[in-house]
């Protein structure tokens, strides 16, 4: 039975019925079921109704269709029987493979990169985020002749991989695409310069920057909200956060610090997005401390950790940047796994087991962050004129005032602070 599919049409929108296909390569460290669930979650994040999930063994990729002809026929039968409109392949498809699969299956086909780009297109809220996603999207589409050029949808966001109402078509001309990409890069360069100015201003303050990083849906935004009292979108949803969020917080011994909540990483993150989001991720690159939030209850937690570390390297985060791991979602573990995890964490100095949802371990996390940021601080005895209110405020802002007393009509402060801050204070008084 025909689904009435037309490759150049945009008849699909939110609510499209879909099958998710995971071509399982030999030797993969991934749990196939967990990978299918992740991809189904990615599809659900943009309103796709996943009817079927299928893992297919792949010994050798086929140039024309990636998977074998028998597997293609079986999927086509499922598409016909259930009148599915979309097949999501959890793999990178070449334009030829995408076109051939669409013809064979009789439905629209998107690969992992297209799916992630669609999510980013729908979720980006700031002007900068929209620029970054559009640039990545155009870069991806520039070499793909699977169908007429996609559309910028004005009503719901996104970039038209799934179609929808309210679209205006982009002229299918490579030169115009390249010109548009050049303009986008110039605008993003300006954003980057502006961010650099803001960051330099903070460093002159200076306030330490703490960046939350991790796999998507690991719980970064939940931790961010708990530490800052904010209401950043935090749901059991992949890519709930795209645009960076910065908040000022206080820590023991640190009057002011900047906490940054960043976009979640994902395995096989499209190279177009890694490049486009470098401006946003500069907060991570320049951070004084990284907190790598891990969903420790996930079956692929270790593989996700490796994915995050890989992306951190790709965006230029120095290996020397201080970091530790927050093993999140303790509340989802049974007693046996929880006990083993706490025992393992107790043997390491770079790990903090927590539950962002219940608050368990969060106070210890705060103490650990403060201790890590104040490593190398020394104790100084500083004498001020009692009328020097600005000097006293500076000491409270940049150090930990351990004791305050009056001697010979002078205010004496015992302060623990970084040597560089003490030198700046002495320069201020000179």
PEZILIN-V705827 format. One record per residue. RES is the residue in one small letter. SS is DSSP state (@ for helix, = for strand, . for the rest). NEAR is the number of other ideal C-beta (glycine too) atoms within 12 Angstrom. D_FIRST is the distance of its C-alpha to the first C-alpha in whole Angstrom. Layout:
BEGIN
RES|SS|NEAR|D_FIRST + RES|SS|NEAR|D_FIRST
END
This chain:
BEGIN
x|.|13|0 + x|.|13|4 + x|.|28|7 + x|.|15|9 + x|.|31|11 + x|.|19|15 + x|.|26|17 + x|.|19|20 + x|.|23|19 + x|.|30|20 + x|.|22|18 + x|.|37|18 + x|.|30|21 + x|.|27|23 + x|.|21|21 + x|.|35|18 + x|=|29|16 + x|=|43|16 + x|=|42|17 + x|=|41|20 + x|=|46|21 + x|=|39|25 + x|=|39|26 + x|=|27|29 + x|=|23|31 + x|.|13|34 + x|.|9|37 + x|.|21|36 + x|.|20|38 + x|.|31|35 + x|.|21|34 + x|@|27|30 + x|@|19|30 + x|@|29|32 + x|@|35|30 + x|@|30|27 + x|@|25|29 + x|@|40|30 + x|@|40|27 + x|@|30|25 + x|@|32|28 + x|@|43|28 + x|@|43|25 + x|@|29|26 + x|.|34|29 + x|.|42|27 + x|.|27|25 + x|.|38|22 + x|=|25|20 + x|=|33|20 + x|=|26|18 + x|=|29|18 + x|=|28|21 + x|=|34|21 + x|=|30|24 + x|=|32|24 + x|=|20|27 + x|=|24|28 + x|.|15|31 + x|.|12|31 + x|.|23|29 + x|=|24|27 + x|.|12|27 + x|.|20|24 + x|.|34|22 + x|=|37|24 + x|.|38|23 + x|.|20|22 + x|@|16|19 + x|@|15|19 + x|@|30|19 + x|@|31|16 + x|@|19|14 + x|@|21|14 + x|@|40|14 + x|@|32|10 + x|@|20|9 + x|@|28|11 + x|@|35|9 + x|@|22|6 + x|@|17|8 + x|@|24|10 + x|.|22|8 + x|.|35|11 + x|.|37|13 + x|=|45|15 + x|=|53|17 + x|=|53|20 + x|=|45|22 + x|.|46|26 + x|.|37|27 + x|.|27|28 + x|.|34|26 + x|.|24|27 + x|@|23|26 + x|@|20|25 + x|@|30|23 + x|@|37|21 + x|@|24|20 + x|@|25|19 + x|@|41|17 + x|@|34|15 + x|@|23|14 + x|@|31|13 + x|@|39|11 + x|.|29|10 + x|.|40|12 + x|=|44|16 + x|=|49|18 + x|=|49|22 + x|=|38|24 + x|@|35|27 + x|@|37|30 + x|@|42|27 + x|@|49|27 + x|@|48|30 + x|@|44|31 + x|@|47|29 + x|@|44|31 + x|@|46|34 + x|@|43|33 + x|@|37|32 + x|@|34|35 + x|.|33|38 + x|.|22|41 + x|.|19|44 + x|@|18|44 + x|@|30|45 + x|@|32|42 + x|@|31|40 + x|@|32|41 + x|@|41|41 + x|@|40|37 + x|@|38|37 + x|@|41|39 + x|@|39|37 + x|@|42|33 + x|@|34|35 + x|@|29|36 + x|@|39|33 + x|@|38|31 + x|@|25|34 + x|.|18|33 + x|.|32|29 + x|.|18|27 + x|.|29|24 + x|.|28|23 + x|.|21|26 + x|.|30|28 + x|.|37|27 + x|=|34|29 + x|=|29|32 + x|=|31|31 + x|.|17|34 + x|.|17|33 + x|.|24|31 + x|.|31|33 + x|.|41|30 + x|.|41|30 + x|.|39|26 + x|.|45|24 + x|.|43|22 + x|.|37|23 + x|.|31|24 + x|.|18|26 + x|.|17|30 + x|=|27|29 + x|=|15|32 + x|=|21|30 + x|.|25|33 + x|.|16|34 + x|.|19|32 + x|.|15|36 + x|@|18|37 + x|@|12|40 + x|@|17|40 + x|@|26|38 + x|@|18|41 + x|@|17|43 + x|@|26|42 + x|@|29|42 + x|@|17|45 + x|@|18|46 + x|@|30|44 + x|@|25|46 + x|@|16|49 + x|@|23|49 + x|@|31|48 + x|@|19|51 + x|@|18|53 + x|@|30|51 + x|@|27|52 + x|@|16|56 + x|@|18|56 + x|@|28|55 + x|@|19|58 + x|@|15|60 + x|@|23|59 + x|@|27|59 + x|@|15|63 + x|@|14|64 + x|@|24|63 + x|@|19|64 + x|@|13|68 + x|@|22|67 + x|.|25|66 + x|.|30|64 + x|=|37|62 + x|=|38|58 + x|=|46|56 + x|=|41|52 + x|=|51|50 + x|=|45|47 + x|=|44|44 + x|=|41|41 + x|.|39|38 + x|.|37|39 + x|.|45|42 + x|.|46|44 + x|@|45|46 + x|@|40|45 + x|@|38|46 + x|@|46|49 + x|@|40|50 + x|@|28|50 + x|@|34|52 + x|@|36|55 + x|@|28|55 + x|.|13|54 + x|.|21|52 + x|.|15|48 + x|.|30|46 + x|.|22|42 + x|.|28|42 + x|.|21|39 + x|.|20|37 + x|.|25|35 + x|.|33|34 + x|.|42|36 + x|.|30|38 + x|.|41|40 + x|.|40|40 + x|.|32|43 + x|.|38|47 + x|=|32|49 + x|=|30|53 + x|=|28|55 + x|=|24|59 + x|=|31|60 + x|=|23|63 + x|=|30|64 + x|.|23|67 + x|.|31|69 + x|=|38|67 + x|=|28|67 + x|=|25|64 + x|=|36|61 + x|=|36|58 + x|=|42|55 + x|=|43|52 + x|=|43|48 + x|.|44|46 + x|.|48|42 + x|.|48|41 + x|=|42|40 + x|.|37|37 + x|.|36|36 + x|.|30|35 + x|.|36|36 + x|.|33|35 + x|@|21|38 + x|@|32|38 + x|@|41|38 + x|@|31|41 + x|@|25|43 + x|@|40|42 + x|.|41|43 + x|.|31|46 + x|.|37|48 + x|.|38|47 + x|.|36|48 + x|@|31|51 + x|@|36|52 + x|@|43|51 + x|@|30|53 + x|.|31|56 + x|.|40|56 + x|.|34|59 + x|=|36|57 + x|=|40|54 + x|=|46|52 + x|=|43|49 + x|=|49|47 + x|=|45|45 + x|=|41|43 + x|.|39|45 + x|.|26|43 + x|.|34|40 + x|.|21|39 + x|.|30|39 + x|@|33|42 + x|@|22|44 + x|@|25|41 + x|@|40|41 + x|@|31|44 + x|@|20|44 + x|@|33|41 + x|@|40|44 + x|@|26|47 + x|@|22|45 + x|@|36|44 + x|@|30|48 + x|@|18|49 + x|@|22|47 + x|.|34|48 + x|.|18|51 + x|.|30|53 + x|.|16|56 + x|.|11|56 + x|.|9|59 + x|.|26|58 + x|.|27|59 + x|=|34|56 + x|=|30|55 + x|=|35|52 + x|=|44|51 + x|=|45|49 + x|=|46|47 + x|.|34|46 + x|@|34|48 + x|@|25|47 + x|@|23|44 + x|.|24|46 + x|.|12|47 + x|@|11|51 + x|@|10|51 + x|@|22|49 + x|@|23|51 + x|@|15|54 + x|@|18|53 + x|@|32|52 + x|@|25|55 + x|@|14|57 + x|@|18|55 + x|@|29|56 + x|@|15|60 + x|.|12|60 + x|.|16|59 + x|.|15|61 + x|.|21|58 + x|=|29|55 + x|=|37|55 + x|=|36|53 + x|.|40|52 + x|.|32|50 + x|.|38|49 + x|.|24|48 + x|.|17|51 + x|.|20|53 + x|.|25|54 + x|.|30|56 + x|@|30|56 + x|@|18|60 + x|@|25|60 + x|@|38|58 + x|@|30|60 + x|@|18|63 + x|@|32|61 + x|@|39|60 + x|@|27|64 + x|@|24|65 + x|@|31|63 + x|@|36|64 + x|.|31|68 + x|.|20|68 + x|.|16|71 + x|.|26|73 + x|=|21|77 + x|=|21|79 + x|=|26|81 + x|=|22|84 + x|=|35|84 + x|=|24|87 + x|=|29|87 + x|.|18|89 + x|.|18|88 + x|.|11|87 + x|.|19|85 + x|@|13|82 + x|@|15|79 + x|@|26|80 + x|@|25|80 + x|@|18|76 + x|@|28|75 + x|@|36|76 + x|@|26|74 + x|@|26|71 + x|@|37|71 + x|.|33|73 + x|=|30|73 + x|=|28|77 + x|=|22|78 + x|=|18|82 + x|=|21|83 + x|=|18|87 + x|=|14|90 + x|=|16|93 + x|.|10|96 + x|.|12|94 + x|=|19|91 + x|=|25|88 + x|=|23|87 + x|=|34|83 + x|=|21|82 + x|=|34|78 + x|=|30|76 + x|=|35|74 + x|.|26|73 + x|@|19|75 + x|@|19|74 + x|@|32|74 + x|@|26|77 + x|@|16|78 + x|@|22|77 + x|@|30|79 + x|@|17|82 + x|@|11|81 + x|@|18|80 + x|@|17|84 + x|.|7|86
END
